[in-house]
Every structure is written in C-alpha cells, then in structure tokens.
Amino acid sequence: MKSFNIQNRRYLGNKFKLLNSIKELVTKKCGNYSSFIDLFSGTSVVANSFNSNKVRIITNDLLYSNYVIAKSFFEITKSPNKLAKKIEILNSIKTNKANYFSKNFGNKYFTKDNAIKIGAIREKIEKISSNSDEKFILITSLIYAADRIANTVGHYDAYRENLDTRGKLELQAPNIDYRKNKNNKVYCMDANILANEIKGDVVYIDPPYNSRQYSDTYHLLDNLASWNKPDVFGKAKKMDRSHIKSKYCSKDAGYEFQDLITKLNAKHIIVSYNNTENTKHGRSNAKISFNQIKKILMKKGKTEINQIDFKAFTTGKSKTENHKEILFYCRVK
Ligand SMILES: C[S@@+](CC[C@H](N)C(=O)[O-])C[C@H]1O[C@@H](n2cnc3c(N)ncnc32)[C@H](O)[C@@H]1O
C-alpha cells in the first residue's frame, strides 16, 4: 500500500523548508532538553522533526483537522490491527448516491464523483472504526487524500473556476513512527489558555502572521474532520467559524503575544516571524511588528535575532521581494 509523510500536504506558512535552520538553532542554544512544545503547530512538521524517544513532544493548534493529524502522528503508540484492510475497504467503496459532502462541495472543490466518494468514505469511517486511534488515522488518511486532488491553489478560501484537478481519490497509509510516541501530548486549544497549563524546555511559537484566518483557509478540512455536517454559506461554502477565529489575526495580536509570552513556563523560546509588515496587499501585512516582538521577548530573557532567506509557500498573489524569515531566540530569565 502507498504511504505518505506528515509534510505531504499544502499548508500556508508551513515551516518544512525552515526545519534545518530551526534544528541548528535549537542544537546551538538549548543544550540538553527533554521536551519540545509546538504551540501553533499547523502541519506539525516542526514538532515531528524533534520527536524522539528522548524528547517529549507537545503540539497544539486551534483547528480540529490539525489536531486529528497530530493525534495520529504523535500520540498513538501501536499500529491499529487491521489498518491496511480498513483502508482497502474505504478505497473500494463504489457509489453514486449524493451526500452532505457532494451536495456542498461537488463540482466546486472536487469533481462530483470525488466529492461523493469523500462523503461516503467519511460516513463509513464512523461505522468501521473499532476505536478512536483507528478513527484518527483513517480521517488523517482521508484529509491527505482529499487535499491531494482538491481543485484549489492549496487552500479553501476559494476553488478554481476551471475544474481541472481531476485526480482520483486514493487513501494511503500514514508513515507513523509509533515507537517515538510514548510520552507525547496533543491539544486543540487557544494557545493563550493552554500556556497556563503546560510547561516545557523548548517552546516554538509560529502564530498566524497576518489577517488571514486559518479557519477561513482550511474550513473544509475542519468540516470533513469533525463531520458535524453544519450548514455552509456563500460561494466558498464555509461553515460558521466563530469558535475557531484567532485573535492573532486581529488588531489585538500584539496584546495576545505579550500575554502569551508572560504566561509561558519554559527555558527556551523560539519565535518564527517574517518581514511582510509592509506589503501592498493589506491581508498579508504582519499584525505584530518586529520591534514589538523584540521588546516583549527582551523582557522575558536575553534575546537574539536570526534572519534566514526563505521562499515561503504562498498562493502566488502576495509575493514579497527579499522574503526573510526571522527566528527569535530567547533564553528565559
Ligand atoms: C503559521 S501557522 C503554523 C505553521 C506550522 N508551524 C507548520 O509548520 O505547519 C499558524 C497556526 O496557528 C494556528 N492558530 C491560530 N491562532 C491560534 C491560537 N490562538 N491558538 C492555537 N493555534 C492557533 C492556526 O490554525 C495555524 O495552524
């Protein structure tokens, strides 16, 4: 059976290409550490690169779809018994009966046939999963498979008018290294609330940079993962997302960041940030300034700034010349 890795998906602002720089910085600055917290984990590729028998991983993200994926990759310690068989059963479903998913998303984000199949598979997962581990993995497999054939430029703020992404849906098995997952913990919470409850050696912070809400760009994957079948609205067919709106995308971002850093109980803090403060596209402008972050971190401990050349994954509209990714490092007092 074909398989996929955690990084095999499209996600705005993912730091896959920055992993070497983050690892280098941690190796240089953090000495011996036994826990690593990825507080705004998105795809969780950063946490994944630190997951080992010796390091306890904690991940967190507001989006339920990211939570399901992180649960599969980091908390499950043994492969479910009949996983391959169940994936085969799901792949072999044949139906042309309309369902919630095809009615709302067919001939838009997916071809009609693919949308029918995605909806039918999601329904079947509810019935054939023998336990929650298995269910998390099967939903993860479906999210990656659907995303691979979606008629989009990599997010669900809109679909392409020409329905020209006609690949066939195929669920694959996630490559999970179960042996590393003994002590890990995965959360789906507001980072500022979670910060009161956890502590760790190294905390990596990668909040949204601008006013683009991840709940707007990945609503469809959250809808598919949670499967509450809510009403959807407008051309982009989004559900009510008030419960997953991030304050980091609002004018309160600076206040939120300060509140978070004050609360954090950690020895080392690493913050990713980029230099898109002054682009022409309003939605892409950073909500917290470089100087604000620096000032807030300096109060928490000795702070250094590392600049890295980086070609970000964007939708193509908002290209920034000389895009620089910044890694702040703060040794907490
Ligand atoms: C820049 S992305 C992180 C990308 C991630 N480092 C990666 O490599 O894929 C920011 C993430 O923060 C999440 N987020 C936004 N506000 C949040 C909050 N208040 N608490 C927790 N997560 C939040 C978003 O859902 C999004 O996945």
The ligand as an SDF file (V2000), in Angstrom:
LIG
                    3D

 27 29  0  0  0  0  0  0  0  0999 V2000
    1.8270   29.9200   10.6680 C   0  0  0  0  0  0  0  0  0  0  0  0
    0.7270   28.5950   11.0460 S   0  0  0  0  0  0  0  0  0  0  0  0
    1.8060   27.4090   11.7850 C   0  0  0  0  0  0  0  0  0  0  0  0
    2.5370   26.6040   10.7660 C   0  0  0  0  0  0  0  0  0  0  0  0
    3.3410   25.4640   11.3480 C   0  0  0  0  0  0  0  0  0  0  0  0
    4.4980   25.9120   12.0770 N   0  0  0  0  0  0  0  0  0  0  0  0
    3.7580   24.4970   10.2580 C   0  0  0  0  0  0  0  0  0  0  0  0
    4.9740   24.3130   10.0400 O   0  0  0  0  0  0  0  0  0  0  0  0
    2.8760   23.9230    9.6070 O   0  0  0  0  0  0  0  0  0  0  0  0
   -0.1730   29.1960   12.4380 C   0  0  0  0  0  0  0  0  0  0  0  0
   -1.1170   28.1830   13.0740 C   0  0  0  0  0  0  0  0  0  0  0  0
   -1.6340   28.7410   14.2870 O   0  0  0  0  0  0  0  0  0  0  0  0
   -2.9620   28.2620   14.4830 C   0  0  0  0  0  0  0  0  0  0  0  0
   -3.5780   29.2160   15.4350 N   0  0  0  0  0  0  0  0  0  0  0  0
   -4.0300   30.4600   15.2050 C   0  0  0  0  0  0  0  0  0  0  0  0
   -4.4080   31.0450   16.3510 N   0  0  0  0  0  0  0  0  0  0  0  0
   -4.2010   30.1620   17.3460 C   0  0  0  0  0  0  0  0  0  0  0  0
   -4.3810   30.1900   18.7520 C   0  0  0  0  0  0  0  0  0  0  0  0
   -4.8730   31.2630   19.3740 N   0  0  0  0  0  0  0  0  0  0  0  0
   -4.0520   29.0790   19.4690 N   0  0  0  0  0  0  0  0  0  0  0  0
   -3.5630   27.9790   18.8360 C   0  0  0  0  0  0  0  0  0  0  0  0
   -3.3670   27.9030   17.4920 N   0  0  0  0  0  0  0  0  0  0  0  0
   -3.6700   28.9740   16.7620 C   0  0  0  0  0  0  0  0  0  0  0  0
   -3.5410   28.2330   13.0840 C   0  0  0  0  0  0  0  0  0  0  0  0
   -4.6190   27.3280   12.9970 O   0  0  0  0  0  0  0  0  0  0  0  0
   -2.3240   27.8140   12.2370 C   0  0  0  0  0  0  0  0  0  0  0  0
   -2.3120   26.4320   12.0040 O   0  0  0  0  0  0  0  0  0  0  0  0
  1  2  1  0
  2  3  1  0
  2 10  1  0
  3  4  1  0
  4  5  1  0
  5  6  1  0
  5  7  1  0
  7  8  2  0
  7  9  1  0
 10 11  1  0
 11 12  1  0
 11 26  1  0
 12 13  1  0
 13 14  1  0
 13 24  1  0
 14 15  1  0
 14 23  1  0
 15 16  2  0
 16 17  1  0
 17 18  1  0
 17 23  2  0
 18 19  1  0
 18 20  2  0
 20 21  1  0
 21 22  2  0
 22 23  1  0
 24 25  1  0
 24 26  1  0
 26 27  1  0
M  CHG  2   2   1   9  -1
M  END
$$$$
